[in-house]
Amino acid sequence: MDTNKWKSVLVPKDTYEKIKMIAKTEGRTIGGQLRHIFSQYKSEDQARVEEMVDAHMERKRQSAVSAE
């Protein structure tokens, strides 16, 4: 697996089973369902999410720079 393109995630089994069932019902793969859920989440409050993600990425960048 190309780890620059794909990542594994750990979720509780009951959550996985629910996502799997919803994905099957809606005709998506599990990955496709997670993308759909994330897209819906982002569109509900785009500015808040982008600000949170940007701040997190900036902290990671600063941490990496200071570690060098």
N, C-alpha and C positions, 0 to 999 in steps of 0.2 A: 504494500500500500504506500502511495506517495504521501508522506506525512506533511509535505508542504501544501498539499491540496485537501487532504482529508484528516479528520480527527475523530477519535472515539470519545464517547461521553458515557459517564456512569450515572444511571438513574435507578431509583428503586424499582423492583420488579413489577409492582402493581401499576406504577406510572407507565412503564414500558408496555405492559399489556393493554392499558387504556389507549395509549398512542397508537399501538399496533391495530387495535380494533377500529378506532376512528379512521386511520389511514386506509384500512381495507374497505370500510364503508364508503369512503369518499374517493376511492380509486387512486390512492397515492401510495408511494413507497413510504417507509418510515422516515427516511431522510427528507422526502418531499413534504411530508406532514409537518415535520419540525420546521422546515423553511416556511411553510404556510403559516404556522402558529407564530413564528418570529415576525413575519411580514405583517400579520394582523396586529401584533403587539406594538410594532414600530409605528404603524399608521395611526394607532389610537392616540399616541402622544409623541409624535416624531421629535419635536424639539427637546423634550426631557430625555428621551433615550439617547439621541445623538450627543447631547451635552454630557451625559453620564459615560458613554462609551469613549468620547473624546478625552474626557478627564482621566479615565482609566488608562487609555493608551499613552497619554502624556506622562502619567506617573511611571508606567513601565519603561518608557523611553528614558526618562530622567534617572531611573534606578539603574538601567543598563549603562548609561553614560558614567554615572558615579562609580560603578563597579569596575570600570576599566582602569 
